[in-house]
């Protein structure tokens, strides 16, 4: 028996899709890689001592934000593909 985290869309999601309140997202590998690249660059730059503490904080914040956006993007693609 295999366990998968992917589940069939709930009736509520199906209704949102049917009413066009929720649009299907076409997976774009370039967009996914861009999120990951932005996160890596920002977190790397947050470690540099050349920036002020607030600058380092802002770079770390941008990196985490890019990871969050990428996660939401991938989650939407996975949920709506099934």
Backbone bond lengths (Angstrom), bond angles and torsions (degrees), N, CA, C in turn:
res aa  C-N    CA-C-N  psi(-1)  N-CA   C-N-CA  omega(-1)  CA-C   N-CA-C  phi
1 X - - - 1.448 - - 1.523 109.30 -
2 X 1.309 116.95 129.83 1.455 120.89 177.87 1.526 109.38 -106.53
3 X 1.303 113.99 144.43 1.458 119.89 178.06 1.517 108.17 -110.53
4 X 1.309 116.17 130.25 1.454 121.29 -179.64 1.519 109.46 -120.74
5 X 1.319 116.09 143.99 1.451 120.86 175.27 1.522 111.40 -79.36
6 X 1.326 115.96 -16.18 1.460 119.74 179.86 1.519 109.26 -79.96
7 X 1.307 115.63 131.52 1.450 120.58 179.77 1.524 108.83 -125.87
8 X 1.302 115.32 161.72 1.456 119.60 175.78 1.521 108.43 -67.72
9 X 1.329 117.49 148.14 1.470 119.58 178.82 1.531 110.83 -59.66
10 X 1.304 115.59 142.56 1.460 121.02 178.26 1.525 109.19 -70.47
11 X 1.330 117.36 162.30 1.468 119.46 176.36 1.535 112.12 -57.38
12 X 1.333 116.79 -33.70 1.466 119.56 178.61 1.529 110.94 -65.25
13 X 1.338 116.79 -42.56 1.467 120.02 177.32 1.522 110.89 -65.19
14 X 1.309 116.49 -41.50 1.466 120.00 177.84 1.525 110.92 -59.49
15 X 1.329 117.06 -41.81 1.459 121.33 178.77 1.530 110.97 -64.04
16 X 1.345 116.75 -42.15 1.468 119.76 178.39 1.524 111.19 -63.55
17 X 1.327 116.67 -38.76 1.462 119.80 176.83 1.522 110.98 -66.06
18 X 1.324 116.24 -44.87 1.452 120.76 -179.61 1.529 111.77 -61.52
19 X 1.342 116.63 -40.16 1.467 120.37 -178.27 1.529 112.62 -83.00
20 X 1.321 115.92 1.51 1.472 123.14 179.20 1.522 113.73 63.10
21 X 1.335 116.80 21.60 1.463 120.49 172.66 1.523 110.01 -79.34
22 X 1.309 115.50 -21.57 1.451 122.29 178.67 1.516 106.82 -124.41
23 X 1.304 116.87 123.88 1.457 121.13 -177.53 1.525 110.29 -100.25
24 X 1.316 116.23 144.23 1.456 119.95 175.27 1.523 108.96 -67.93
25 X 1.316 115.28 142.35 1.457 121.57 179.69 1.521 108.22 -105.34
26 X 1.306 115.08 127.10 1.461 119.38 176.52 1.524 107.72 -84.80
27 X 1.321 117.04 126.21 1.458 120.84 -178.63 1.517 109.92 -67.03
28 X 1.310 115.55 130.80 1.458 122.53 179.06 1.522 107.35 -124.22
29 X 1.320 116.27 109.42 1.463 120.81 -175.94 1.528 111.37 -61.31
30 X 1.318 117.39 -35.83 1.465 120.66 179.84 1.531 110.37 -63.80
31 X 1.332 117.15 -42.13 1.465 120.57 178.98 1.528 110.32 -63.98
32 X 1.323 117.37 -42.05 1.460 120.60 179.03 1.524 110.70 -63.21
33 X 1.329 116.95 -42.87 1.462 120.24 178.70 1.533 111.70 -66.80
34 X 1.326 116.97 -32.08 1.458 120.69 178.58 1.538 110.68 -65.62
35 X 1.338 116.48 -42.23 1.463 119.66 176.50 1.525 110.91 -59.22
36 X 1.326 115.80 -46.22 1.460 120.34 -179.34 1.531 111.08 -64.61
37 X 1.319 116.89 -43.07 1.458 120.91 179.23 1.524 111.63 -62.86
38 X 1.326 117.06 -44.18 1.465 119.99 178.42 1.519 111.18 -61.80
39 X 1.316 116.69 -40.47 1.467 120.30 179.21 1.522 111.12 -64.02
40 X 1.333 116.70 -43.50 1.462 120.32 -178.71 1.524 111.42 -66.33
41 X 1.322 117.24 -44.61 1.464 120.88 -179.11 1.525 110.51 -64.38
42 X 1.327 116.92 -43.86 1.461 119.62 -177.82 1.523 111.84 -66.41
43 X 1.329 117.35 -42.58 1.466 118.63 179.39 1.526 111.20 -69.31
44 X 1.338 117.51 -33.27 1.464 119.70 175.83 1.535 110.33 -65.85
45 X 1.337 116.04 -44.42 1.460 119.70 -179.92 1.530 112.06 -66.62
46 X 1.321 116.93 -26.83 1.466 119.99 179.27 1.528 111.77 -67.77
47 X 1.314 116.92 -17.63 1.470 120.86 -179.61 1.528 112.98 -87.71
48 X 1.335 117.54 -10.68 1.466 119.18 -176.96 1.517 111.05 -73.60
49 X 1.299 115.15 139.85 1.465 121.32 -179.65 1.524 112.05 -81.84
50 X 1.338 117.10 -7.50 1.463 120.23 -178.56 1.524 112.26 -73.52
51 X 1.324 116.73 -21.09 1.457 120.54 179.56 1.527 110.34 -88.88
52 X 1.314 114.95 154.56 1.459 119.61 174.39 1.527 108.75 -70.15
53 X 1.323 117.65 164.18 1.468 119.08 178.27 1.527 112.82 -56.38
54 X 1.315 118.11 -40.47 1.469 119.55 179.12 1.527 110.72 -67.39
55 X 1.326 116.85 -36.34 1.462 120.91 177.08 1.514 111.34 -64.50
56 X 1.334 116.10 -41.39 1.463 120.26 177.82 1.524 110.85 -65.50
57 X 1.335 115.61 -39.87 1.459 119.88 177.72 1.534 110.10 -61.67
58 X 1.333 115.59 -45.84 1.468 119.01 -179.09 1.527 112.04 -63.74
59 X 1.328 117.33 -37.31 1.463 120.07 177.92 1.530 110.72 -66.81
60 X 1.331 116.77 -41.36 1.463 120.20 177.37 1.528 110.05 -63.48
61 X 1.326 115.45 -40.57 1.463 120.16 178.83 1.532 110.10 -61.48
62 X 1.325 117.24 -43.62 1.466 121.07 178.24 1.526 111.54 -61.67
63 X 1.330 116.20 -39.58 1.459 120.26 178.63 1.520 112.32 -63.77
64 X 1.325 115.75 -44.89 1.467 119.92 178.79 1.526 110.15 -66.03
65 X 1.322 116.61 -40.03 1.462 121.12 178.74 1.529 110.80 -61.29
66 X 1.337 117.05 -42.38 1.463 120.65 178.56 1.532 110.83 -63.68
67 X 1.342 116.81 -38.91 1.462 119.72 176.68 1.523 111.22 -63.64
68 X 1.324 116.45 -41.65 1.472 120.62 178.95 1.520 111.00 -63.55
69 X 1.325 117.11 -46.19 1.463 120.01 179.09 1.523 111.17 -62.15
70 X 1.328 116.07 -41.48 1.461 119.90 178.48 1.522 111.87 -63.35
71 X 1.321 116.38 -39.62 1.461 120.75 178.33 1.521 110.73 -64.50
72 X 1.318 116.59 -44.71 1.469 120.26 178.12 1.526 110.20 -62.50
73 X 1.332 116.64 -42.66 1.467 120.86 179.43 1.527 110.85 -60.44
74 X 1.335 116.45 -48.12 1.466 119.50 -178.79 1.523 111.17 -67.37
75 X 1.317 117.32 -37.54 1.468 120.59 179.02 1.510 110.49 -63.86
76 X 1.335 117.15 -43.12 1.463 120.07 178.30 1.516 110.50 -61.97
77 X 1.312 117.10 -41.61 1.464 120.31 -179.07 1.514 110.42 -65.66
78 X 1.328 117.67 -42.87 1.463 120.99 -177.58 1.524 110.21 -67.99
79 X 1.313 117.98 -44.15 1.461 121.00 -177.92 1.515 110.72 -64.48
80 X 1.313 117.30 -42.26 1.448 119.94 -173.60 1.522 113.68 -84.61
81 X 1.326 117.32 -12.78 1.462 119.98 177.47 1.522 109.91 -78.04
82 X 1.320 117.50 -34.28 1.471 120.53 -175.20 1.502 111.60 -71.27
